[in-house]
């Protein structure tokens, strides 16, 4: 299992929003701000279950949703012979959006800007 809960996790409404809040509070703590609602004890508790403080959906290569979109892109390439998923790809609009975002991240890295995609 893992602790990467999507924001819109339907099985437990509100859990995704709570996870997002914990990450936000953790960033504040890391920046030196005091945060009474996220104590060291709570951070330690979350760490013991493998809570991932940095996951952003669709951005991290370790993210399950990233891997799923990658698998979809591989299937697209096997069928079409290329990776140029058109913007208006009606069969899988979310794949088209994901490919567009990956290209944007890649171009940002090439320009020396930061992007939520590793250069590897």
HUMOKA-V457869 format. One line per field, one symbol per residue. phi: phi as a letter, one per 30 degrees, with the letter a starting at -180 (. if undefined). burial: # if it has 9 or more other C-alpha atoms within 8 Angstrom, else .. Layout:
BEGIN
phi->???
burial->???
END
This chain:
BEGIN
phi->.bcccdecdddbejdddddddddddddddddjddbddbdeddedddddciecdcdbeicdeddedddddddddddddddciacdddecdddaeddedddedddddddddddicdadbddd
burial->......#.#.....###.##.##.##.##.....#..#....#..##...#...#.#####.#..##.#..###.##.....#.#...#...#.######.#..##.##.....#.#...
END
